[in-house]
Amino acid sequence: MGKVSDKSTLPERRFARGMIAGVGAAKTGVKHLSYVSRVALSAPERREALKLSHEKDLGRLVFSVLSQLRGTALKISQILSTEAEFLPEGVRSELAKACYEVPALNRAHIRKVFVQEFGHSASHLFHTFEADAFAAASIGQVHKATVVINDEYVPVAVKVQYPGVATAIASDISLLKGLLKTLATTTSYVPKKEVLDHLLKEVETRLYEEVDYTLEAKQTEWFKKKLSAEKYCIPQIYSEYSGQRVLTTEFVHGKHLKEWLATNPSQSDRNHFGQLLFDYFHETCFVHGKINADFHAGNFLFMADGRLGILDFGFVRSFDQEYRGLLKQLFHSFKEYHLNKNAQVLLDGLKKINMLAVDLDVATFNQYLEPMMAEVCEWFIEPYVHSSFDFTNMVSHPSHTLNEGKKYSRFMKAFREEQLSYDRGYMGLTNILKEMKAVVNTQYAFLE
């Protein structure tokens, strides 16, 4: 969740949305050509500053397009800001605004959703309803309201889905592919088509689930039952005020990450909340068999009573026993490689997770793939080879391996679909913990 900016309308028609994406693609190409010309004429000592400025300009252009399209497009913006380290920092820092700053819908659109969902306006459903949203999500925005329960006025958060989101998913994916294709053609920042297609297909599948708020309500209740109420605050669902495109929950008081960090929390508090985040991720994945893959800062609240508030359970994927077993085997393979540099062990682990072709021999692996895979392995396993880990020391994902992966893609198989959700969640987790500068205990019996 995040704050909202000035009100705007949602472009529902395919032609209008296509025009927005097309104009954005054209501006991106022109901007990059201008940058190339300026770099060629500039002094060497100015080129790094020009590069960073250019990255931010590209990020602002892409975010401008995505924020107008909303829905699928903003979901991709959130993903790219947290997990796509193939994009430079300047671009990702601008895209990260999708977690916090999204243009608000006007009141007419909000009324339309309530009339379609409940047959009357929000003012008839709630005791009070603030027409101006206080936060925005990728496919909806959130309003403060009150309901009367047992003669008491109870504050609630009401998430309202943007009109037309469900019907625009497929076309938005297609439009976004075109925009990213332009970015790939005019810059060196976007990987090959197959990587993006795989990513966007998985997001499309999950997004069709996410637009159904009745499913999100069930997922929220599932997590609420599984997690300790003493450590975590999962908002209560008010089903009588909810539907397929409106979700009403308990109002959770807390600070988002940047707001919390601005209070200069103690190292003890950083470690406390860092441990809650780390435990939440691993216990839900490995013990309970589900992951809330939307692991970005906008979905967490740091509460005054020491609990971690968790919001938005629309982007959930289940992990069966087989996949959890494969993940544990991969952990063991990575640890063994870290200790002994046994390439056969690393190769076997990657084959089992369906990442490499089963007929790939160790000699070919050593020659072409081991240097690249070794970097990814060491990055991933580093926190787990210590009893505790200071995430201040967490290195960035070795993003240059993505470019090497293009050259050696003939050896690769497609990831299991679950792996994309796990990787996305893990990268989001480590990014948050690094920003927090948290020290956490990383050893679990269920990973042995």
C-alpha positions in Angstrom: 0.0 0.0 0.0 1.1 3.6 -0.5 0.0 7.2 -0.6 -2.0 8.6 -3.5 -1.4 11.7 -5.5 -3.7 13.9 -7.6 -7.0 12.5 -8.8 -7.2 11.2 -12.4 -9.4 8.9 -14.5 -8.7 5.3 -15.4 -8.2 4.7 -19.2 -10.5 1.7 -19.6 -10.7 1.5 -23.4 -8.0 -0.5 -25.2 -7.3 2.2 -27.7 -6.7 4.8 -25.0 -4.4 2.4 -23.1 -2.6 1.6 -26.3 -2.0 5.2 -27.0 -0.6 5.8 -23.5 1.9 2.9 -23.9 2.8 3.9 -27.5 3.6 7.5 -26.5 5.6 6.3 -23.6 7.6 3.9 -25.8 8.3 6.7 -28.3 9.5 9.1 -25.5 11.7 6.4 -24.1 13.4 5.9 -27.5 13.9 9.6 -28.1 15.2 10.1 -24.5 17.8 7.4 -25.0 19.0 8.7 -28.3 19.5 12.1 -26.8 21.5 10.6 -23.9 23.8 8.7 -26.4 24.5 12.0 -28.2 25.2 13.9 -25.0 27.6 11.2 -23.7 29.5 11.2 -26.9 30.2 14.9 -26.6 30.8 15.1 -22.8 34.0 14.9 -20.9 34.8 11.5 -19.4 34.5 12.7 -15.8 30.9 13.8 -16.4 29.6 10.5 -17.9 28.8 8.8 -14.7 26.6 11.7 -13.6 24.9 11.7 -17.0 24.3 8.0 -16.8 22.6 8.2 -13.4 20.5 11.2 -14.5 19.5 9.3 -17.7 18.5 6.2 -15.6 16.2 8.3 -13.5 14.7 10.0 -16.5 13.9 6.6 -18.0 12.5 5.4 -14.7 10.2 8.5 -14.5 9.0 7.9 -18.1 8.2 4.3 -17.5 6.5 5.0 -14.2 4.5 7.7 -15.8 3.1 5.2 -18.3 2.5 2.5 -15.7 0.8 4.8 -13.3 -1.7 5.9 -16.0 -2.4 2.3 -17.0 -2.7 1.0 -13.4 -3.6 -2.6 -12.9 -1.3 -5.2 -14.5 1.1 -2.4 -15.5 1.6 -1.2 -11.9 2.0 -4.7 -10.7 4.9 -5.1 -13.1 6.3 -1.8 -11.9 6.4 -3.2 -8.3 8.1 -6.4 -9.5 10.7 -4.5 -11.5 11.5 -2.2 -8.6 12.3 -5.1 -6.2 13.5 -8.0 -8.2 14.7 -6.9 -11.7 18.3 -6.1 -10.9 19.0 -6.2 -14.6 17.6 -2.6 -14.5 20.0 0.1 -13.2 19.4 1.6 -9.8 18.2 4.9 -11.2 15.4 3.2 -13.1 14.4 1.0 -10.2 14.3 3.8 -7.7 11.7 5.6 -9.8 9.7 2.4 -10.4 9.7 1.8 -6.6 7.2 4.7 -6.4 4.6 2.2 -7.5 4.7 0.9 -3.9 3.8 4.3 -2.5 2.6 6.9 -5.1 -0.2 6.2 -7.4 -2.7 8.7 -8.9 -6.1 8.5 -7.2 -9.4 7.8 -8.9 -12.1 10.4 -8.9 -15.3 10.0 -6.9 -17.5 9.1 -9.9 -15.4 5.9 -10.5 -15.6 5.0 -6.8 -19.4 5.4 -6.8 -19.6 3.3 -10.0 -17.8 0.3 -8.3 -20.0 0.4 -5.2 -23.2 0.6 -7.2 -22.2 -2.3 -9.4 -21.1 -4.4 -6.4 -23.7 -3.5 -3.8 -26.5 -1.7 -5.6 -25.9 1.6 -3.8 -23.1 4.0 -2.9 -20.5 3.7 -0.2 -22.2 6.3 2.0 -25.2 4.0 2.3 -23.1 1.0 3.2 -20.8 2.5 5.8 -21.4 4.8 8.8 -18.7 7.1 7.5 -16.7 6.9 4.3 -13.8 9.2 3.2 -14.1 9.7 -0.5 -10.4 10.6 -0.8 -8.2 7.6 -0.7 -5.4 7.5 1.8 -3.4 4.7 0.1 -3.1 3.0 -3.3 -2.4 -0.5 -4.4 -1.6 -1.7 -7.9 -5.1 -2.7 -8.8 -7.1 -0.6 -6.3 -7.0 2.2 -3.7 -7.8 2.3 0.0 -10.3 4.5 1.8 -10.9 5.1 5.5 -14.4 4.3 6.8 -16.2 3.3 10.0 -18.8 0.6 10.6 -21.1 0.1 13.6 -20.6 -3.3 15.3 -22.3 -3.9 18.7 -23.1 -0.2 19.0 -19.4 0.7 18.6 -17.8 2.7 15.8 -15.1 0.5 14.3 -12.5 2.0 11.9 -11.9 0.0 8.8 -9.9 0.1 5.6 -11.8 -0.3 2.3 -9.9 -1.4 -0.8 -11.7 -0.5 -4.0 -10.7 -2.1 -7.2 -10.1 0.1 -10.2 -12.9 -0.3 -12.8 -11.9 -2.3 -15.9 -8.8 -4.0 -14.3 -10.0 -7.5 -14.8 -11.0 -7.1 -18.4 -7.7 -5.2 -19.2 -5.2 -7.8 -17.9 -4.5 -9.6 -21.2 -4.3 -6.4 -23.2 -2.1 -4.6 -20.6 0.4 -7.5 -20.7 0.6 -7.1 -24.4 1.0 -3.4 -24.2 3.7 -3.7 -21.5 5.6 -6.2 -23.7 5.7 -3.6 -26.4 7.0 -0.9 -24.0 9.7 -3.2 -22.6 10.6 -4.3 -26.1 11.3 -0.7 -27.0 13.4 -0.3 -23.8 15.3 -3.5 -24.8 15.9 -2.2 -28.4 17.0 1.3 -27.4 19.0 0.4 -24.2 21.0 -2.5 -22.8 18.9 -2.8 -19.7 16.2 -5.4 -20.5 17.0 -9.1 -21.0 15.9 -11.4 -23.8 12.3 -11.9 -24.8 12.0 -15.4 -23.3 12.9 -14.2 -19.8 10.3 -11.4 -19.9 7.6 -13.6 -21.5 8.1 -16.2 -18.7 7.9 -13.5 -16.0 4.9 -11.8 -17.5 3.0 -15.1 -18.0 3.4 -16.0 -14.4 2.3 -12.5 -13.3 -0.7 -12.7 -15.6 -1.8 -16.0 -14.0 -1.5 -14.6 -10.5 -3.2 -11.3 -11.4 -6.3 -13.1 -12.6 -6.5 -14.5 -9.0 -5.7 -11.1 -7.5 -8.6 -9.3 -9.1 -11.0 -11.6 -7.2 -11.2 -9.9 -3.7 -13.3 -12.8 -2.4 -10.3 -15.1 -2.9 -8.0 -12.5 -1.3 -10.3 -12.5 1.7 -10.0 -16.3 2.1 -6.2 -16.0 1.7 -6.1 -13.3 4.4 -8.1 -15.5 6.8 -5.8 -18.4 6.1 -2.6 -16.5 7.0 -4.4 -15.0 10.1 -5.0 -18.5 11.4 -1.5 -19.8 10.7 0.6 -16.9 12.1 1.1 -15.9 15.7 -1.2 -13.0 16.8 1.4 -12.0 19.3 4.0 -11.4 16.6 1.9 -10.5 13.5 -1.2 -8.4 12.8 -3.2 -9.8 9.9 -6.2 -7.6 9.5 -9.7 -9.0 10.2 -12.0 -9.3 7.2 -15.5 -7.8 7.4 -17.2 -10.0 4.8 -20.6 -8.2 5.0 -18.9 -5.1 3.6 -16.8 -7.0 1.0 -17.4 -8.4 -2.4 -15.5 -9.3 -5.6 -14.2 -5.8 -6.1 -14.4 -4.3 -2.6 -12.5 -5.6 0.4 -13.1 -4.2 3.9 -10.7 -5.0 6.7 -9.6 -3.9 10.1 -7.7 -0.7 10.0 -4.1 -1.4 11.1 -2.1 1.4 12.6 1.7 1.5 11.9 4.5 3.0 9.9 5.7 2.0 6.5 9.4 1.2 6.1 10.7 4.6 5.1 8.6 6.4 7.6 9.7 4.0 10.3 13.4 4.3 9.4 13.0 8.1 9.5 12.4 7.7 13.3 16.0 6.4 13.6 15.0 3.1 15.3 17.6 1.3 17.5 19.6 -1.7 16.3 17.5 -3.8 18.7 14.3 -2.7 17.0 15.8 -3.2 13.6 16.8 -6.8 14.5 13.4 -7.5 16.1 11.4 -6.5 13.1 14.0 -8.1 10.8 13.6 -11.4 12.5 9.8 -11.2 12.2 10.1 -10.6 8.5 12.7 -13.5 8.1 10.6 -15.9 10.1 7.4 -15.0 8.3 8.9 -15.7 4.9 10.5 -19.0 5.8 7.7 -20.4 8.0 4.9 -19.7 5.6 7.0 -21.2 2.7 8.5 -24.3 4.3 6.1 -25.1 7.2 2.7 -24.0 5.9 3.3 -24.3 2.2 2.3 -20.9 0.9 4.0 -17.7 -0.1 2.7 -14.2 -0.2 4.9 -13.2 -3.1 4.1 -9.5 -3.0 7.1 -9.0 -0.7 7.6 -5.2 -1.1 7.8 -2.5 1.5 4.4 -1.1 0.9 2.8 -4.3 2.3 4.3 -4.1 5.8 3.6 -1.9 8.8 5.9 -1.5 11.8 3.6 -1.2 14.8 4.2 0.5 18.1 3.4 -2.6 20.1 6.2 -4.5 18.4 4.1 -6.5 16.0 4.5 -6.6 12.2 1.4 -5.6 10.3 1.1 -7.5 7.0 -1.3 -6.2 4.2 -2.5 -7.5 0.9 -2.8 -11.2 0.3 -3.9 -11.1 -3.3 -0.6 -12.5 -4.8 -0.4 -15.9 -3.1 1.1 -19.1 -4.4 0.9 -22.6 -2.9 4.0 -24.8 -2.5 3.3 -28.5 -2.4 5.5 -31.0 -0.4 7.4 -32.0 -3.6 8.5 -28.5 -4.3 9.4 -27.7 -0.7 11.5 -30.8 -0.7 13.3 -29.7 -3.9 13.9 -26.3 -2.3 15.5 -27.9 0.8 17.7 -30.1 -1.5 18.8 -26.9 -3.3 19.7 -25.3 0.0 21.9 -28.4 0.8 23.5 -28.3 -2.6 24.3 -24.6 -2.3 25.8 -25.1 1.2 27.9 -28.0 0.0 29.2 -26.0 -2.9 30.0 -23.1 -0.7 32.0 -25.3 1.6 33.7 -27.7 -0.9 33.3 -26.1 -4.4 32.0 -29.5 -5.7 30.6 -28.6 -9.1 28.8 -32.0 -9.4 26.8 -31.2 -6.3 25.8 -27.8 -7.6 24.9 -29.2 -11.0 22.7 -31.9 -9.5 20.9 -29.4 -7.3 20.1 -27.2 -10.3 18.9 -30.1 -12.4 16.5 -31.2 -9.6 14.9 -27.8 -9.4 14.4 -28.1 -13.2 16.7 -25.2 -14.1 19.3 -27.1 -16.2 18.9 -29.8 -18.8 19.1 -33.3 -17.3 21.7 -34.5 -19.9 24.1 -31.7 -19.1 27.4 -33.2 -18.0 29.7 -31.8 -15.4 32.6 -31.0 -17.9 30.3 -28.8 -20.0 28.9 -27.2 -16.8 32.4 -26.4 -15.6 33.4 -24.9 -18.9 30.3 -22.7 -19.5 28.1 -22.3 -16.5 29.9 -22.8 -13.2 31.3 -19.3 -13.0 27.9 -17.7 -13.5 26.1 -20.2 -11.2 28.7 -20.0 -8.5 28.1 -16.2 -8.1 24.3 -16.8 -7.9 24.8 -19.6 -5.4 27.1 -17.6 -3.1 24.7 -14.6 -3.2 21.8 -16.8 -2.3 23.3 -19.0 0.4 25.5 -16.4 2.2 22.9 -15.6 5.0 22.4 -19.3 5.8 26.0 -20.4 6.3 26.2 -18.4 9.5 24.1 -18.7 12.7 23.1 -15.1 12.2 23.6 -12.6 9.4 24.0 -8.8 9.2 22.0 -7.9 6.1 24.0 -4.6 5.9 26.7 -7.0 4.4 24.3 -8.5 1.8 25.8 -8.0 -1.6 23.6 -7.1 -4.5 22.3 -9.8 -6.8 25.0 -10.5 -9.5 22.9 -9.0 -12.2 25.6 -9.3 -14.8 24.9 -13.0 -14.8 21.7 -12.3 -16.6 23.6 -11.1 -19.6 25.8 -14.2 -19.5 22.7 -16.3 -19.2 21.6 -15.0 -22.6 24.7 -16.5 -24.2 24.4 -19.8 -22.4 20.6 -20.2 -22.6 20.9 -23.4 -24.7 21.8 -25.3 -21.5 18.9 -23.9 -19.5 15.4 -25.2 -18.8 12.5 -23.1 -17.8 12.1 -22.5 -14.0 9.3 -24.2 -12.2 6.5 -21.7 -11.9 6.8 -21.8 -8.1 10.4 -20.7 -8.4 9.5 -17.4 -9.8 7.3 -16.6 -6.8 10.0 -17.9 -4.4 12.8 -15.9 -6.0 10.6 -12.8 -6.1 9.7 -13.1 -2.5 13.3 -13.8 -1.4 14.7 -10.8 -3.3 12.1 -8.6 -1.8 12.9 -9.9 1.7 16.6 -9.4 1.3 16.1 -5.9 -0.1 14.0 -4.9 2.8 16.3 -6.4 5.4 19.3 -4.7 3.8 17.6 -1.3 3.9 16.7 -2.0 7.6 20.3 -3.0 8.4 18.9 -5.9 10.4 20.8 -8.7 12.0 18.8 -11.9 12.1 19.1 -15.6 13.1 19.0 -17.6 10.0 19.0 -21.3 11.1 15.8 -23.4 11.1 15.4 -27.0 11.9 12.9 -27.4 9.1 15.6 -26.5 6.6 17.9 -29.3 7.7 
